[in-house]
Each structure stands twice: as structure tokens, then as C-alpha cells.
Amino acid sequence: MDSNEIIGLIAAFLAALAFGSYGVPMKGEAATRVNVDPLVFQTYKASVVLLTSSLLIVVNNLMANFESTENKDPSVKTFNPWSIYDFTPWAFVSASMWVPGGTAGVYAIRRAGLAISVGLWSCVIVILSFVWGVLVFHEKQRSGVRGAMKALAVLCSGLCGIAYFSSFEAESKNERQQWDKVTKHAEKENIEVRESTPLMELADAEKENSMSLDFETYPHCGVPPHSHQTVHIDPPAFLCPDGKPKKHTIHIPEYNIGICMAVLNGVFAASIMVPLHYAPPSATQDFFVFSPFGKVLWKIVPSKFPAKS
């Protein structure tokens, strides 16, 4: 393995690390304590992307100028200078999917947890990207469609397994042991033991409401994330036979909504790069990527791992 391949592998690793870790700040204690709205958090993300991307444009142009003076073969370029003429309106199409998708992703992480949300939308991204590339744009696969589908199934199975086994409900061992002691003592004394009383249930509800909004940040709470939080939806009165919406209120746990939002984020994320297919070559070669670090890695990886004909 030569130095170019090592650089390419390092770049790919850093890209995966950055993409897999960008949701970690959403689980921080500060964000959890103030319960930042997902759209507000997405606005912060977009602002930082604009700032860092602007800085990287400057870095890219400096690298392009340096390469043009040092490179003896002008046909081989890693960096190309950016100008306003390289802008494409198709970027707005990608942004229109990135913003709602990112907002849904923030909601999913805050409500369903980081492990299961990322694992779920990763599966959706892999499946839909395969559909876009192979079935819609008819991209050729070395192993054929069947081989690609087998690899897709194995990858999605692994991702689902990771998400599933990483999101089990935590249960306090001490409380479980104490409860076992109480039940054993009750059996010896022939005492009927109730698992809860109305006062205990009320106290437990108050305790849950006072706990952190984030299960993974505070795992000692022993309850699944937002299991005690439910969205109540009253249907319109004209849809109710008796005209009383309160009797037909729909109760949806926010955890389940978070799962749906993770799927929605996967759908948008898998479709973000589809406009790249229709963008002009000057934009697709260099400056279509809107992720700040992804832009540099997008340039490095293909240059170090050229496609084999």
C-alpha cells in the first residue's frame, strides 16, 4: 500500500467519523437541559456549514493556486479554483431536502436515541441510494444487481442489529435486587405485595417528568427515552360521530414519532445528491458538496483512489 492509498483511507475514515459523530452535540447536557427546538438546532447547523464552507473555499483556492505553480502536468489536478460561475441552482434543490431532513434527524435523536436513529436512517439511506443509482440511473455494478442486493441485505441487517442491541431499555440492577428481596420476604410472611399504589404511581410520574429529556445522556433514569411523553392529537369535530373530539383523542408516544422522523431523514439524505445528476459538469466536479469537511474529502478520496476502467 503506497502513501496515496493511505491518505485516501485516512480521508475516508475521517469522513465516516465526522458524519457518524455530528449528532453527538444534540445529546449534550446543555442542549438537553434547555430542550432546543429541532428547527432551531438545524438553523445552528446551517449557519456553521455556511461559515466553514466559506473558509474552505478560500483554502481550496489557495491550494489550487499553489498546485498550478508547482504541478508540472496541468492535466492532473486535485483542486480547482472556485468562482461564482460554478454555482448551480440545483444546490437549492439539495438544500430544500437537507434542511427538513436535518430537522427530522435532530428530533429523532432527541426522542428515539442516537444509536437507533442513526442505524435506522443509515439503512434507509443505503436502500434508497441503491434504488436511485441502480434502478433509476442504471449504474453498472461489478457484481451485478443480485450481488449488490445481497451485499445490501447483509449491510442493512448489520446496521439494524447494531441499532437494536444498542437501544435496550436500561433497568436499575439495584432496584431489581431490592424488589426481589421484598417479594421474597412477602412470600415468607404471606403478605400480599402490590407493585404500585396510586400514590406510588403519582410519585413515579412526577419523578419521570422531572428526569432529563434525554435517556442516553442520563442513563440512570431506567426508562426508555421519552416513554412518558406523549403527543395528544384531537381530531376535528366533524370527523367525530358524537361531535366530541376529546373522546377520540389520539395518543402517540414521542419515541414512535422519533422513529418515523429517523426514516424521514433517511429518505431526504438519500435523495440529497440526486440533483447532482442534473447539475452542469463544472459544478459536479468540484463545488456541489455542501458539507464543509465533506468537500475536502470529496476531493481527496477520488484523487487517491481513481476509478478503474
C-alpha positions in Angstrom: 0.0 0.0 0.0 1.6 3.3 -1.1 1.3 6.7 0.5 -1.6 7.8 -1.8 -3.7 4.9 -0.7 -3.0 5.5 2.9 -4.0 9.2 2.6 -7.2 8.1 0.8 -8.1 5.6 3.5 -7.4 8.2 6.2 -9.7 10.7 4.4 -12.5 8.1 4.1 -12.1 7.3 7.8 -12.3 10.9 8.8 -15.4 11.4 6.6 -17.1 8.5 8.3 -16.1 9.6 11.7 -17.4 13.2 11.1 -20.7 12.0 9.6 -21.2 9.4 12.4 -20.5 11.9 15.2 -22.3 15.0 14.1 -25.3 14.0 16.1 -23.4 13.8 19.4 -23.7 17.5 20.4 -27.5 17.0 20.2 -27.2 14.6 23.1 -25.2 17.1 25.2 -26.3 18.1 28.7 -26.6 21.8 27.7 -28.9 21.1 24.6 -30.9 18.6 26.7 -31.4 21.0 29.6 -32.8 23.8 27.5 -34.6 21.4 25.2 -33.6 23.1 22.0 -36.2 23.0 19.2 -35.1 20.8 16.3 -35.6 23.5 13.8 -33.5 25.9 15.9 -30.7 23.4 16.2 -30.9 22.8 12.4 -30.5 26.6 12.0 -27.3 26.5 14.0 -26.0 23.7 11.9 -26.8 25.5 8.6 -25.0 28.7 10.0 -21.9 26.7 10.9 -21.9 25.0 7.5 -22.1 28.3 5.7 -19.2 29.7 7.8 -16.9 26.7 7.5 -17.7 26.2 3.8 -16.7 29.8 3.1 -13.4 29.3 4.8 -12.8 26.1 2.9 -13.5 27.9 -0.4 -10.6 30.2 0.4 -8.4 27.2 1.4 -9.4 25.4 -1.8 -8.5 28.4 -4.0 -5.1 28.8 -2.2 -4.4 25.1 -2.7 -5.4 25.4 -6.4 -3.1 28.3 -6.9 -0.2 26.5 -5.2 -0.9 23.4 -7.3 -0.9 25.3 -10.5 2.5 26.8 -9.8 4.1 23.5 -8.6 2.4 21.0 -10.8 4.3 20.1 -13.9 1.4 18.3 -15.6 -1.5 20.7 -15.9 -3.9 17.9 -16.9 -3.6 16.4 -13.4 -5.5 18.5 -10.8 -6.7 17.8 -7.3 -8.0 21.3 -6.6 -9.7 23.6 -9.0 -10.3 27.3 -8.2 -13.9 28.2 -7.4 -15.7 31.2 -8.9 -19.3 32.4 -8.8 -19.8 31.0 -12.3 -19.5 27.5 -10.9 -22.7 27.9 -8.8 -25.7 25.8 -9.8 -29.3 26.4 -8.8 -29.6 22.7 -8.3 -27.9 23.3 -4.9 -31.2 24.9 -3.8 -32.9 21.7 -4.5 -30.5 19.8 -2.3 -30.8 22.4 0.4 -34.6 22.1 0.3 -34.2 18.4 1.2 -31.3 18.9 3.6 -33.0 21.3 5.9 -36.2 19.3 6.7 -34.2 16.1 6.7 -31.7 17.5 9.2 -34.6 18.9 11.4 -36.2 15.5 11.4 -32.9 13.9 12.3 -32.5 16.2 15.3 -35.9 15.3 16.5 -35.2 11.6 16.0 -32.0 11.7 18.0 -33.6 13.7 20.8 -36.7 11.4 21.1 -35.6 7.9 19.9 -31.9 8.0 20.8 -28.7 8.3 18.9 -27.9 4.6 18.3 -31.3 3.5 16.9 -31.9 6.7 14.9 -28.5 6.7 13.1 -28.8 2.9 12.5 -32.3 3.3 11.1 -31.7 6.2 8.8 -28.4 4.6 7.6 -30.4 1.6 6.4 -32.9 3.8 4.6 -30.0 5.8 3.0 -28.3 2.6 1.8 -31.5 1.2 0.4 -32.7 4.4 -1.4 -29.3 5.2 -2.7 -29.2 1.7 -4.2 -32.6 2.3 -5.8 -31.6 5.7 -7.2 -28.3 4.5 -8.5 -29.1 1.1 -9.9 -32.8 1.2 -10.7 -33.3 4.8 -11.7 -29.9 5.9 -13.2 -28.9 2.4 -14.3 -25.4 2.5 -12.8 -23.4 -0.7 -13.6 -22.3 -2.9 -10.7 -19.3 -5.2 -10.9 -21.1 -8.0 -9.1 -24.4 -7.4 -10.9 -27.7 -6.4 -9.4 -28.1 -9.7 -7.5 -24.7 -9.4 -5.9 -25.3 -5.8 -4.9 -28.7 -6.7 -3.4 -27.1 -9.4 -1.3 -24.4 -7.0 0.0 -27.2 -4.5 0.7 -29.1 -7.1 2.7 -26.1 -8.0 4.8 -25.2 -4.4 5.4 -28.7 -3.4 6.5 -29.0 -6.5 8.7 -25.8 -5.5 10.5 -27.0 -1.9 10.9 -30.4 -3.0 12.2 -28.7 -5.4 14.6 -26.4 -2.7 15.9 -29.3 -0.2 16.4 -31.5 -2.9 18.1 -29.0 -4.2 20.6 -27.7 -0.7 21.4 -31.1 0.6 22.4 -32.4 -1.8 25.0 -34.2 -0.2 27.9 -31.8 0.3 30.8 -33.0 -1.1 34.1 -31.5 -0.4 37.5 -29.9 -3.6 39.0 -30.2 -2.2 42.5 -33.9 -1.6 42.2 -34.4 -5.0 40.7 -32.5 -6.7 43.5 -34.4 -4.7 46.2 -37.7 -5.7 44.6 -36.7 -9.3 44.6 -35.9 -9.1 48.4 -39.3 -7.5 49.1 -41.1 -10.2 47.2 -39.2 -13.0 48.8 -39.9 -11.5 52.3 -43.6 -11.2 51.4 -43.8 -14.8 50.3 -42.3 -15.9 53.7 -44.6 -13.7 55.7 -47.6 -14.5 53.4 -48.1 -10.8 52.7 -49.7 -9.5 49.6 -47.4 -7.1 47.8 -48.7 -4.7 45.3 -46.2 -3.5 42.7 -47.6 0.0 42.9 -50.2 2.1 44.6 -52.0 5.3 43.3 -49.7 7.4 45.4 -46.6 5.5 44.2 -47.8 5.8 40.6 -48.2 9.6 41.1 -44.8 9.9 42.6 -43.3 7.8 39.8 -45.0 10.1 37.2 -43.6 13.2 38.9 -40.2 11.6 39.1 -40.2 10.7 35.4 -41.3 14.2 34.4 -38.5 15.7 36.5 -35.9 13.5 34.8 -33.8 14.5 31.9 -35.4 14.7 28.5 -32.5 12.6 27.2 -32.2 8.9 28.1 -28.7 8.4 26.7 -27.2 11.4 28.5 -28.7 10.3 31.8 -28.9 6.5 31.6 -29.6 6.1 35.3 -33.2 7.0 34.9 -34.0 3.4 33.9 -36.8 4.3 31.4 -36.7 4.4 27.6 -36.2 7.8 26.1 -39.4 9.9 26.3 -41.5 6.9 27.1 -43.5 9.1 29.5 -44.1 11.8 26.9 -47.0 11.5 24.5 -48.4 13.8 21.8 -52.1 14.2 22.1 -54.0 15.0 18.9 -57.7 15.9 18.9 -59.3 15.2 15.6 -61.6 17.8 14.0 -65.2 17.8 15.4 -66.7 17.0 12.0 -64.8 13.7 12.0 -66.3 12.6 15.3 -69.7 10.9 15.2 -70.7 12.4 18.6 -69.1 15.8 17.9 -66.8 15.5 20.9 -63.1 15.4 19.8 -61.9 14.9 23.4 -63.3 11.4 23.5 -61.4 10.5 20.3 -58.0 11.9 21.2 -55.1 10.1 19.5 -52.2 9.4 21.8 -48.8 8.9 20.1 -45.6 8.4 22.1 -42.9 10.8 21.0 -40.5 7.8 20.8 -42.5 6.4 17.9 -42.6 9.8 16.3 -38.8 9.9 16.6 -38.6 6.6 14.8 -40.7 8.0 11.9 -38.5 11.1 11.8 -35.4 8.9 11.5 -36.9 7.2 8.5 -37.9 10.6 7.0 -34.3 11.9 7.5 -33.0 8.8 5.7 -35.3 9.5 2.7 -34.2 13.1 2.4 -30.5 12.2 3.0 -30.6 9.5 0.3 -32.1 12.0 -2.2 -29.8 15.0 -1.5 -27.2 14.1 -4.1 -29.8 13.2 -6.8 -29.7 16.8 -8.2 -26.0 16.2 -8.8 -27.1 14.0 -11.7 -28.6 17.1 -13.4 -26.1 19.7 -12.4 -23.6 21.0 -15.0 -20.1 19.4 -15.1 -18.4 22.5 -13.8 -20.5 22.2 -10.6 -20.5 18.4 -10.2 -16.7 18.1 -10.4 -15.8 20.4 -7.6 -18.2 22.5 -5.7 -21.5 20.8 -5.4 -20.8 19.3 -2.0 -22.3 21.5 0.7 -20.8 19.7 3.7 -17.7 21.6 4.8 -15.4 18.7 5.6 -17.0 16.5 3.0 -16.0 19.0 0.3 -12.3 18.5 1.0 -12.7 14.7 1.5 -14.7 14.6 -1.7 -11.7 16.0 -3.5 -9.1 13.8 -1.8 -10.6 10.3 -2.0 -11.3 10.2 -5.8 -7.8 11.6 -6.5 -6.2 8.9 -4.3 -8.4 6.1 -5.4 -9.1 6.7 -9.2 -11.8 4.6 -10.8 -10.5 1.6 -12.6 -11.8 1.1 -16.1 
